Amino acid sequence: MTNEEQKLGMGCSITRRDFMNGVAVTGVGLAANSLGLPALAAGADYQPVVSPAYPPLNTGLRGNLVPAIADFPDIQAGKYKAFPVANDAITEEYDLVVVGGGISGLSAALFYQRGLGPEQKILVIDNNDDFGGHAKRNEFKIGDKTFISYGGTMGIATPFPYSYMAKSVLQELGIKVSRSSELTNHILETKYKLGTGLFFDKETFGEDRMVLGYGRRGMSDFFTKTPLNPKAQADLIRINGKNPDYMPGMTEAQKVEKLKRMSYKDFLANYAKVDPQVMVFMKNTSGRNNKFIDTMPAYEAGTHGSAGFNGLGLKFEEQYSEGSFTFHFPDGNASVARLLISKIVPTAFAQQPQNMDTIVNAKLDYSALDKADNPIRVRLSAPVVRVMLEGTAEKSTGVKIAYNKDGKLQAVRAKWVVMACYNRLLPDLIPELPIVQKKALLNNVKVPMMYTNVVIKNWTSFQKLGVSRVTCPGMYYPSIGIDTGNLVGGYQAVGDPTEPINIHLNKSPNHPGLPNRKDQNLAGQKELLTMTFSDHELIIRKQFQRVLGPAGFNAADDILAITVNRWPYGYAYTYDTLNDPDMPEEQRPHVIGRARFGRITIANTDSGAAAFTNTAMDEANRAVEEIWLTQGLR
Ligand SMILES: Cc1cc2nc3c(=O)[nH]c(=O)nc-3n(C[C@H](O)[C@H](O)[C@H](O)COP(=O)(O)OP(=O)(O)OC[C@H]3O[C@@H](n4cnc5c(N)ncnc54)[C@H](O)[C@@H]3O)c2cc1C
């Protein structure tokens, strides 16, 4: 360990352990996976909390857990092609098995039971230690306070364009998105007057400099304080103000067509003619589905209200409104997943019914999820390795599902299966799928993502700087911000500045610069799959020290806990006008890929080519409807 690493606290965990409840693990690395393969090593220094009975309390490397995905390479290499469990060893039988316990899988179980009644035997199998998929709750017990945060999907958009079905699920779960403004915590702006700062780092911009007042001062006042070169400053002021028409002589239709086929970066360089340093300043800017400026269609940037377009005389039409992402539970959409659990396994909660106000603090008994007498069972830490029809697609009598649990390959039998897991894995989980369908499924190259939570001892450094959020355009994490939570259920994350607080960080690890979006996503997935927890910890400590150190922050002392939710398999792949050919919907790969295969139907947001809560529910509904249609029940 270098001196610098030691100074940053890479070797000192004692203080942190004193602060934290739960079981501190003293060994090196996270638990080995169920096959006994070594998990990615966490740093010898870090002592993640491991709480098998209550997974949200686990810290360290989370998201796509190492043991949950350790079987993927073997599945892809065909290791389980011959069904790996003997027929006479299969004793459990279900009406429906759902593979994948994200919002889509949990919704599928709810819909099936709601349609056919509680006598239906249903099993949801998931590879992670917690249900919810991307809807993941992170908890930190610091003294007598529990911080709750989101490790993945956060917001529920205003229920437009929610389908009738998705709206009715929210209603059934007791969620009123319209209460958003009542529940948003504004204390940092109203009481502490904190704003946003921009931190320019030396490696990218020539010097470390914090510039305050972004969004509060005029653009001109703000950008002239930055270390950007004078031409870049002037260009940023220009494109953020009233722009001239950069595409004179073209009709509206010609402009739209051109903007759809060029990247935002090309628009800025070739039409707005900005200084190359503007592109450096914007290198961490990501748009819908985390596309960077070189893969984001210029027209899409325009629909987001990005800088540079207001002189073109175009009315940018939003394809759909992403609505109000200001409404979110403190644990994001994990509360949606928990509410779904309260419907399908009500005995897991001591009290019933649950609603949006009670769910945040409701105690959940994970040991109740997979009880033999539950009409719906939820089995966790059980990666499915093979799904096989019994009989042909036309005349199948059932389906066998093999999974890996507690280091042992096991299997169950079902009349029907909904695959609500990653669609790109389906060609290897079900090698009998038609070749055209397999090819289509491989199109779904998921977007790598990372949501990190860092609990710190106090936030006096933020207060001193006058910021609640710092944007870092050149650094690994593009922003560092206080997680104010949300006041739903009486939750109150923010106390006095001398008290601990959770800091939330987002990162899009896809690699700008590579030729297309899928290559960028794959490179980001690889990066996330190879980084150890120590790698993450060091990056985090360095960035916190650089940005907050001048205001008294000491990474060695002030960092109490870290949870890195890494999602190599994040957002579903979505199409856009720059990277994908135009074609009728029914010819799109996700539609071909999600076709029913005998007694197996396919859900997950991947099958809807849109990464939203409502899509997860809608695709679950379609997959269940397909079963009923086949049975003549619709
Ligand atoms: C970081 C992040 C932030 C997001 N933010 C938002 C947001 O604010 N709002 C929004 O609407 N959407 C957001 N999304 C999109 C999110 O993907 C969807 O809204 C939705 O939650 C996806 O649900 P799903 O059930 O389709 O997929 P998932 O949540 O991915 O669930 C699939 C499940 O299948 C499991 N699985 C995979 N393979 C196997 C296997 N072999 N065996 C068993 N189980 C398996 C996975 O581990 C997972 O638990 C976000 C996504 C991410 C990653």
The ligand as an SDF file (V2000), in Angstrom:
LIG
                    3D

 53 58  0  0  0  0  0  0  0  0999 V2000
  -29.0110    1.8220  -11.7410 C   0  0  0  0  0  0  0  0  0  0  0  0
  -30.3720    1.7890  -12.3840 C   0  0  0  0  0  0  0  0  0  0  0  0
  -31.2380    2.8710  -12.2470 C   0  0  0  0  0  0  0  0  0  0  0  0
  -32.5170    2.8380  -12.8100 C   0  0  0  0  0  0  0  0  0  0  0  0
  -33.3800    3.8890  -12.5940 N   0  0  0  0  0  0  0  0  0  0  0  0
  -34.6670    3.7860  -12.9920 C   0  0  0  0  0  0  0  0  0  0  0  0
  -35.6300    4.7570  -12.5890 C   0  0  0  0  0  0  0  0  0  0  0  0
  -35.3090    5.7250  -11.8790 O   0  0  0  0  0  0  0  0  0  0  0  0
  -36.9160    4.5930  -12.9990 N   0  0  0  0  0  0  0  0  0  0  0  0
  -37.3060    3.5330  -13.7600 C   0  0  0  0  0  0  0  0  0  0  0  0
  -38.4960    3.4170  -14.0890 O   0  0  0  0  0  0  0  0  0  0  0  0
  -36.4090    2.5950  -14.1500 N   0  0  0  0  0  0  0  0  0  0  0  0
  -35.1130    2.6920  -13.7890 C   0  0  0  0  0  0  0  0  0  0  0  0
  -34.2130    1.7030  -14.1270 N   0  0  0  0  0  0  0  0  0  0  0  0
  -34.6250    0.6640  -15.0830 C   0  0  0  0  0  0  0  0  0  0  0  0
  -34.9910   -0.6890  -14.4390 C   0  0  0  0  0  0  0  0  0  0  0  0
  -34.1870   -1.5990  -15.1130 O   0  0  0  0  0  0  0  0  0  0  0  0
  -36.4660   -1.0310  -14.6770 C   0  0  0  0  0  0  0  0  0  0  0  0
  -37.3160    0.0230  -14.2980 O   0  0  0  0  0  0  0  0  0  0  0  0
  -36.9400   -2.2690  -13.9010 C   0  0  0  0  0  0  0  0  0  0  0  0
  -36.7130   -2.1510  -12.5270 O   0  0  0  0  0  0  0  0  0  0  0  0
  -36.3490   -3.5550  -14.4530 C   0  0  0  0  0  0  0  0  0  0  0  0
  -37.0530   -4.6300  -13.8850 O   0  0  0  0  0  0  0  0  0  0  0  0
  -36.9710   -6.0800  -14.5090 P   0  0  0  0  0  0  0  0  0  0  0  0
  -37.6860   -6.9860  -13.5900 O   0  0  0  0  0  0  0  0  0  0  0  0
  -37.3930   -6.0360  -15.9150 O   0  0  0  0  0  0  0  0  0  0  0  0
  -35.4050   -6.4430  -14.5370 O   0  0  0  0  0  0  0  0  0  0  0  0
  -34.3850   -6.6460  -13.3500 P   0  0  0  0  0  0  0  0  0  0  0  0
  -34.6350   -5.6730  -12.2840 O   0  0  0  0  0  0  0  0  0  0  0  0
  -33.0410   -6.6870  -13.9560 O   0  0  0  0  0  0  0  0  0  0  0  0
  -34.7570   -8.0860  -12.7830 O   0  0  0  0  0  0  0  0  0  0  0  0
  -34.3110   -9.2700  -13.3950 C   0  0  0  0  0  0  0  0  0  0  0  0
  -33.9110  -10.2390  -12.3130 C   0  0  0  0  0  0  0  0  0  0  0  0
  -33.5250  -11.4840  -12.8970 O   0  0  0  0  0  0  0  0  0  0  0  0
  -32.3910  -11.9400  -12.1970 C   0  0  0  0  0  0  0  0  0  0  0  0
  -31.6740  -12.9400  -13.0020 N   0  0  0  0  0  0  0  0  0  0  0  0
  -30.8820  -12.7370  -14.0720 C   0  0  0  0  0  0  0  0  0  0  0  0
  -30.3890  -13.9040  -14.4950 N   0  0  0  0  0  0  0  0  0  0  0  0
  -30.8720  -14.8480  -13.6700 C   0  0  0  0  0  0  0  0  0  0  0  0
  -30.7050  -16.2560  -13.5930 C   0  0  0  0  0  0  0  0  0  0  0  0
  -29.9420  -16.9330  -14.4560 N   0  0  0  0  0  0  0  0  0  0  0  0
  -31.3230  -16.9190  -12.5960 N   0  0  0  0  0  0  0  0  0  0  0  0
  -32.1310  -16.2730  -11.7110 C   0  0  0  0  0  0  0  0  0  0  0  0
  -32.3110  -14.9360  -11.7480 N   0  0  0  0  0  0  0  0  0  0  0  0
  -31.6950  -14.2470  -12.7230 C   0  0  0  0  0  0  0  0  0  0  0  0
  -31.6010  -10.6690  -11.9720 C   0  0  0  0  0  0  0  0  0  0  0  0
  -30.5920  -10.8050  -11.0080 O   0  0  0  0  0  0  0  0  0  0  0  0
  -32.7100   -9.7490  -11.5140 C   0  0  0  0  0  0  0  0  0  0  0  0
  -32.9380   -9.8790  -10.1300 O   0  0  0  0  0  0  0  0  0  0  0  0
  -32.9160    1.7110  -13.5760 C   0  0  0  0  0  0  0  0  0  0  0  0
  -32.0240    0.6350  -13.7410 C   0  0  0  0  0  0  0  0  0  0  0  0
  -30.7780    0.6660  -13.1510 C   0  0  0  0  0  0  0  0  0  0  0  0
  -29.8350   -0.5030  -13.3230 C   0  0  0  0  0  0  0  0  0  0  0  0
  1  2  1  0
  2  3  1  0
  2 52  2  0
  3  4  2  0
  4  5  1  0
  4 50  1  0
  5  6  2  0
  6  7  1  0
  6 13  1  0
  7  8  2  0
  7  9  1  0
  9 10  1  0
 10 11  2  0
 10 12  1  0
 12 13  2  0
 13 14  1  0
 14 15  1  0
 14 50  1  0
 15 16  1  0
 16 17  1  0
 16 18  1  0
 18 19  1  0
 18 20  1  0
 20 21  1  0
 20 22  1  0
 22 23  1  0
 23 24  1  0
 24 25  2  0
 24 26  1  0
 24 27  1  0
 27 28  1  0
 28 29  2  0
 28 30  1  0
 28 31  1  0
 31 32  1  0
 32 33  1  0
 33 34  1  0
 33 48  1  0
 34 35  1  0
 35 36  1  0
 35 46  1  0
 36 37  1  0
 36 45  1  0
 37 38  2  0
 38 39  1  0
 39 40  1  0
 39 45  2  0
 40 41  1  0
 40 42  2  0
 42 43  1  0
 43 44  2  0
 44 45  1  0
 46 47  1  0
 46 48  1  0
 48 49  1  0
 50 51  2  0
 51 52  1  0
 52 53  1  0
M  END
$$$$
